[in-house]
Amino acid sequence: MPISYDKLWKLLIDKKMNRTDLKDASGISFNVLAKMGKNEFVSMESLSKICVALDCNIGDIVDIIPEKA
């Protein structure tokens, strides 16, 4: 099940933040950011920290891309 964090990167641009700002604000690691940059799965805990830091919901930062049959 592919996922995309494109919404997150757009939200950071809208909030005039970069990835380092997000890391510092949310307390996630560079490894988590690297995984997200490759559209890999990260823990729900990490996603929750990002949502709290950005005052948003998980649907605002992650898209699940349906697989074609």
C-alpha positions, 0 to 999 in steps of 0.5 A: 500500500503506497503512501505519500507525504506530499501534503506534509511538504506543501503544508511546511511551505505554507507555514514557511517551515523547512524539514529541520524546523519540523524536526525541532518542533515535533521532536522526530529524528532525521531518520524519520524525515529521511523515511518520509522523504522516500515515502516510506512508512513511519510510526504512528507516534511520529505522525502524531508528533508532527500533527501536534506540532503543526496543529493538523490532522493526519489526513492533512499530511499523509495520503494513502494511494490505492493500488491498482488491481 
